[in-house]
Amino acid sequence: MSDPSAPSSAGNDRGLTLIELAVAILVLALGSLAAMQGLDQSRVAIGGALPRALAQEVLRNRVEEWRLYGTAASALPQQVSMAGQTFQIETNRQTTTAGLIRLELRAVALDRDGEGALLVAYLPNLPALPPGPERSQ
């Protein structure tokens, strides 16, 4: 039999102290702040995805224009609109020792915070064809 005058272990359990509760709330608050910051960074990254994708498409189109028109493509406009956004295209053209044209194209969205893309392409050195519908088939 157990001694009735001995204190029971169940009677010593008094619950959480105020300090323990404050520490638990602090840990939860810090975790919530970290989660909110991660969500904000994701929102910013996703928000810039569309202008970057459009800038990549603008640059792919410009490379195709260079393939079609050859060196006459350097006379194409430097601002292009796509999907309601305007892009400024910068072209850096160099001829390699193998005779290829190295194009470094950069497109930056003017309507946004400088979202854009960079594309490097190597093309054969073709003669200049006039851009536009007057070109014969």
Wavefront OBJ file of the C-alpha trace (Angstrom):
o trace
v 0.000 0.000 0.000
v 1.110 3.485 -0.555
v 1.585 5.971 2.218
v -1.362 8.438 2.222
v 0.791 11.146 3.781
v 3.278 11.071 0.830
v 2.636 13.759 -1.802
v 1.307 12.394 -5.073
v 3.101 13.107 -8.338
v -0.170 14.296 -9.871
v -0.420 17.107 -7.358
v 2.945 18.611 -8.428
v 1.770 19.277 -11.989
v 0.795 22.965 -11.978
v 0.538 23.542 -15.803
v 2.415 26.107 -17.903
v 4.126 29.056 -16.326
v 3.808 32.518 -17.788
v 7.408 32.429 -19.042
v 6.867 29.138 -20.882
v 3.755 30.548 -22.525
v 5.582 33.722 -23.597
v 8.438 31.685 -25.108
v 5.972 29.499 -27.028
v 4.197 32.575 -28.443
v 7.560 34.098 -29.422
v 8.600 30.928 -31.287
v 5.273 30.812 -33.134
v 5.538 34.504 -34.042
v 9.049 34.059 -35.462
v 7.916 31.048 -37.473
v 4.967 33.016 -38.855
v 7.227 35.922 -39.851
v 9.588 33.559 -41.682
v 6.669 31.966 -43.541
v 5.272 35.368 -44.531
v 8.650 36.489 -45.857
v 8.913 33.318 -47.939
v 5.444 33.908 -49.367
v 6.321 37.504 -50.238
v 9.480 36.426 -52.076
v 7.475 33.830 -54.003
v 4.906 36.458 -54.959
v 7.623 38.770 -56.292
v 9.275 35.954 -58.249
v 5.993 34.791 -59.781
v 4.994 38.358 -60.615
v 8.100 38.784 -62.783
v 7.723 35.471 -64.598
v 5.354 36.733 -67.312
v 7.487 39.701 -68.427
v 10.582 37.471 -68.502
v 8.774 34.841 -70.577
v 7.513 37.513 -72.981
v 11.021 38.994 -73.234
v 12.377 35.549 -74.126
v 9.744 35.199 -76.845
v 10.579 38.657 -78.207
v 14.241 37.648 -78.428
v 13.439 34.344 -80.145
v 11.414 36.286 -82.707
v 14.318 38.680 -83.249
v 16.714 35.773 -83.858
v 14.312 34.407 -86.471
v 14.207 37.840 -88.107
v 18.020 37.787 -88.263
v 17.832 34.341 -89.884
v 15.364 35.622 -92.479
v 16.838 39.037 -93.258
v 20.531 38.524 -92.560
v 22.448 41.699 -91.747
v 19.499 43.858 -92.893
v 17.820 42.858 -89.617
v 19.971 45.465 -87.866
v 17.563 48.064 -89.315
v 14.587 46.580 -87.450
v 12.993 48.717 -84.699
v 14.577 48.536 -81.266
v 11.228 48.733 -79.437
v 8.728 45.907 -79.809
v 5.278 45.467 -78.270
v 3.979 42.062 -77.272
v 0.946 41.193 -75.133
v 0.432 44.827 -74.188
v 4.014 45.351 -72.991
v 6.784 47.284 -74.699
v 10.310 45.863 -74.804
v 13.565 47.626 -75.619
v 15.905 45.342 -77.578
v 19.664 45.810 -77.443
v 21.735 43.954 -80.036
v 25.455 43.253 -79.849
v 26.703 41.711 -83.091
v 30.168 40.211 -83.571
v 31.701 38.041 -86.254
v 33.558 35.003 -84.953
v 36.818 33.690 -86.385
v 34.814 30.870 -87.994
v 32.719 33.419 -89.901
v 29.563 33.039 -87.824
v 27.553 35.946 -86.489
v 27.366 35.983 -82.703
v 24.262 37.839 -81.572
v 23.863 38.857 -77.959
v 20.325 40.120 -77.588
v 18.864 41.698 -74.471
v 15.184 42.625 -74.069
v 13.990 44.770 -71.166
v 10.350 45.519 -70.377
v 9.828 49.280 -70.331
v 6.458 49.041 -68.559
v 7.828 47.009 -65.638
v 10.755 47.197 -63.244
v 13.354 46.207 -65.828
v 12.245 42.589 -66.159
v 13.865 41.057 -69.194
v 15.914 38.322 -70.793
v 19.259 37.693 -72.478
v 19.777 35.395 -75.457
v 22.982 34.503 -77.308
v 22.669 32.984 -80.776
v 25.153 31.981 -83.475
v 23.998 32.371 -87.076
v 25.645 31.807 -90.439
v 26.833 34.987 -92.134
v 24.065 35.397 -94.714
v 23.652 38.192 -97.264
v 21.251 40.969 -96.372
v 17.683 40.542 -97.583
v 15.275 43.466 -97.373
v 12.777 43.123 -94.524
v 9.140 43.378 -95.458
v 6.559 42.067 -97.932
v 8.427 43.392 -100.997
v 10.834 40.463 -100.748
v 10.214 37.998 -103.596
v 9.648 34.328 -102.869
l 1 2 3 4 5 6 7 8 9 10 11 12 13 14 15 16 17 18 19 20 21 22 23 24 25 26 27 28 29 30 31 32 33 34 35 36 37 38 39 40 41 42 43 44 45 46 47 48 49 50 51 52 53 54 55 56 57 58 59 60 61 62 63 64 65 66 67 68 69 70 71 72 73 74 75 76 77 78 79 80 81 82 83 84 85 86 87 88 89 90 91 92 93 94 95 96 97 98 99 100 101 102 103 104 105 106 107 108 109 110 111 112 113 114 115 116 117 118 119 120 121 122 123 124 125 126 127 128 129 130 131 132 133 134 135 136 137
